[in-house]
Amino acid sequence: MPVKIDLITGFLGAGKTTFLLRYARFLLSQGQKLGILVYDHGAMNVDLPLLNGLRGENCELETLAGGCGPDCHRRRFRTRLIAMAMCGYDRVVIEPSGVFDMDEFFDTLQEAPLDRQYELGSVIAVVDAKTDGDFSPEEDFFLASQTACAGRVLLSKVQTAAPEDIERTVRHMHFAQQAIGARQTAESELLIKNWDALTPADFAALMSCGYHTPDYVKTIAGAETAFQSLSFLDLPLEGSALLEKTARLFSDPLYGRVLRVKGFYRDGEAWYQMNATAQATHIEPVPETRGAIIVIGSALNENEISRLLTGRLPEHRIL
């Protein structure tokens, strides 16, 4: 019997991992045996520790790091899915990078033997309710393609958004979809609700919302290559010093177009998770871990970012 497979997609910083935690807990409460595959654009994944609490008899976590080139990554993705299909899961849930090409998901599942091992379930797109619309064409492409393929578009951070923020977000999503000739998300496909108020009925609807395979113009060939990620381990920065420098990454064009900074840092004896975009920085305490920060964006100036965060140039200095 084929394994159901869901995809939770969304652009950088939308809140995919936070939603995945809630969605997985609902599925587990329904007696489902889950396999979760999380992967990121860069060579290091910092989201997995947030999901470790899900591990148990009925839930396993897998990771797939990027950084090896598109062809290599697709082969590894396919191989990992083949292995997971043989683990006895009722459902596999995938959380990819925010700069994920939807064609990779649908095309891979049409290949043998995956076409027999899996049955497509739901594609859920998470969109920040305060999306400001200041997107590059590359960013708009991902926003449009991800939401056009989704059976349901779930707005995040609704509790901090004004009605005009939500209206602007939906309007920009439709604009981006129109720009690539994609179907526009219908009002009935939007879920605009504080996630703390999501009910079992809401999750059940998401679980069965399905997906779309619309035609659209792939305006940017190999668009994922327009984005970069830089990883930093054990930074010599704590607390307010790191947050101040993170704010500079977003405000100063010297560093390139920084879209997201995320990871873990220490402040005294306590450890925190940071998830920052130009619009907001979210911080919450976490158990002791290892300091790791990822900077994601386009046209990144690695020399200057490294100088800012580490006090030195990268070892493979870019001349």
N, C-alpha and C positions, 0 to 999 in steps of 0.2 A: 504494500500500500504506500503510495507516495507521501512524503513528508510535506506538510504545509510550510511555506516559507514567506515571511513578511520582511519588508524593508522599511526602516524608519530613516527618512532622509530630511534634508534641510540645509540651508547655507550656514556658513561658519558662525558660531556663536548663537544659533537660534534656540538651543536648549534640547538637542536630541537625547543626550545622555540622561538628563533629568527626567525626560518623558519615558525613556526606555526603562528606568528603574520602576516607575509606576506601572507601566504596561506589563512588564515581566512579573511583577508581584500579583497583578490581576490574573495573568495566565496561570501562574503557579497555584493560585487559590481555586482555579477551576480544574485542578488535577492534571494539568499539562506537564509533560516532561520536555524541558527546553534546552536547546543549544543556542548560545548567543555568540555571534561573531562581530567583533569590533575592530575597525581599522581606521588608520589616520593617514593624512597626506604625507607626513614626514616619516623619518626612519625610527621615531620613538613615539610610543603611545602613552599618554598620561591619563586617559579616561578610565582605564581598566580598574585601578584601585577604588574608584567610586562605585564599581559594580561588584566588588568582591563579596559583599554581604549577601548576594544572591546565590553564591555557590552552595551546592548541597546535593543531596541524592537525586533531585529532580531538575537540577540546573547546572550546566557546565558553561564556562566562558572560554572563548578562543580569541586570539588576536592575530591581526595581519598588518604588519607595518609597511608603509610605502617606502619610497626612496630608492627603489631598484629599477625604475623605468617602467613605462606603461605596459609593454609586452610581458616583461617578467612578472609584473604585478597581476596581470590578468591570468597568467598561468598558475600562479600561486593561489589566486582566488578560486579558480576552478578546482584545483587539487584539494584545497581545504573543504570545499563544499562536497566533493565526492566522499571524502573521509567522514564528514559529519553526517551524511545521509545514512551511514551504516552504523550509527551509534544508538539507534532505537528512540530517537526523539519524536515527539508528537508535532513539534513545531520548531523551526529554526528562525531566529530573528536576527537581522543584519543591521548594524549601524555603521554606515560608511563615513568617509570623509565628507566635509561640507562642500568640497569641490569634486563631487562624484558624478561621473558620466552615466546617466540612466541607461544608455544603450548597453553598457557593460553588464548591467544586471539582467536585462531581458535577453540579450544575445547569449550570454553564458548559460542561462537556464534552458535555452533551446538546443544546446549541444548534447550529444549522447555522451555518457549515460544520464546526465543531469535531467534531461527531458522526461525520463522515466522515474527518476528518484524523487523529484519534487513536484509539488502542485502550488502554483502561485496563490498566495492568500491575500494579504492587504499591503498596499503601499501607502504609508502615512507620511505627509510632509509637514515639518514643523517650521513655522515662520514667526519671527519676532514681531509682536504686535506694534512695535515702535520703529519698524523699518523706515529710515528717513528718506529713502529714494536716491541717495547720493551714491549710486552704484555705477561701476564701470560697465562697458558692454559685456565683458567676461562674467562679471558677477550677475548681471541681469540674465545672462544665458542660463546659468545654473539655477537661479531662482525660478525662472520660467519653466525650464524643462522638468525640474523636480516637482513643482506644484501641478503642472499639466498632467503628469503621469499618476498623480496621487488619487486614490479613491476618496480621501478626506484630507483637508488642510487644517491643521490644528495651530491656532495662534498661541504663542507663549507670552508670558509676562503681561497678561491682560489686566491683572489687578493694578499695574502701575501705568497703564496706558489710558489716555483720555479718549473719548469717542472720536475726536478728530484724528488722533493718532491711528486708530484702527481703520478709519475710513481712508486715510492716506495710504496705509499699508496695502489694503485690498486694491485700491486704485492703481498703485504702482505694480502690484503683482499682475493685474490685468494688462497694464501697459507693456510689461516685459513679455508676457505671453503673446500678446498681439505682435510684438516686434519680431518674433521668430515664427509667426504663423501657427501657433499652437492653440488648442482649445482653451477657452477661459474657464477657470474654476467657477462652478455654479454656487449660488448662495447656499443651496441645500448641502453642499459639500464642505462648507466652512463650519468649524467648531470653535466658537468664540466664548470661552468660559475660563474662569479662574481654575487652575488645575487642582487646587485644594477642594474644589466643589465637584470634581468629576465623580460620577456615580458608576456602579457596576453596569448599569444600562449603557452609559456612555462608552465604557471600555468594550462592552460586548459589540456595540455598533462599530467601533474602530476595528475590532477583531475581524469583522465581516464586511468591511467597507469596500473591498476589492481594489481595483486599479484601472488605469487607462493606458493604452498604447497609442497615443496620438501621433499624427504626422507633424513634424515641424522642421524648420530649416536649421541645420547645425551651422550656425553663423560663425563659429570659431572652431576650426579644425584643431583637434588636440588641445582644447581649451584648458584642460587641467594643467598643462605645462606652463600656463601663464602665472601659476601660483607657486610660491616657494615656502618652505618651512625651515627654520633654524632652531636647533636644539642646544640647550645649555644645561649641564649637570653641575650641581653643587656650587651655585653662584655665591660669591662672597658678599651677598646682600641679604639683609633681613628687613622685615616689616616695612616701615614707612619709606625707607631708602629705595626698596624695590618698587613700591607702588608709585613713588615719585618718578622714577626712571621709566616705568611702564607708561605713565601718562605722557612723558616726552616722546615716546615712540609713536604715539598716535598724533601728536600735535606738530611735530617738526618734520617737514618733508625731507630733511637730510637722510632720514632712515628708510625712505621709500614709502610705499602705501601699505602700512601695517593694518591688518584687518582684525586680528585676534591675537591675544597673548593669554596662554593658559598654562597651568602647572601647579607645582607645590613648592612652598617655601616655609622657612622657619622664622619665628619671631620669639626670641628668648628660648624657652623650653617648649613652646607650643608650635604645632604645625597647622598650616592652612592651605586650602585649595583656592586658587585665583582663576577666574574666568573673566577676561576683560575684552571689551570692544571699545570703539571710540565713543559710544553712547553711554556705556555703564560698565562698572566693575563689580563683580559679585565675588564675595569672599565668605568662606565657611570653614570651621575647624574640621580637621581630619585626624585620624590616628597617625602616630609617628611613621614617616615614610622617608623617601630620599628626595632632596631638592632637585627639581627638574622643571625647566621652563621652555615652552615652545612658542616661537614667534612665527605667525603665518601672515602672508601678504603677497604683494606683487612688486617687482622691481626693488627688492630689498637690498639695502646697502649693508652687506654682511660685515665689512670692516668696521663701520661706524656703530652698528648694533652691538658687535662684540666689544668694541672699546667702551661703550656706554655701560654694558651689563657686567663685563668681567674686568675692565680696566686695561685690557690688552687686545691686540689684534688676534684674529684666529690663527692657529698654527699653520693652516694652509693659506696664508695671506693672499688676498686677491689684489693684484697690482693694477 
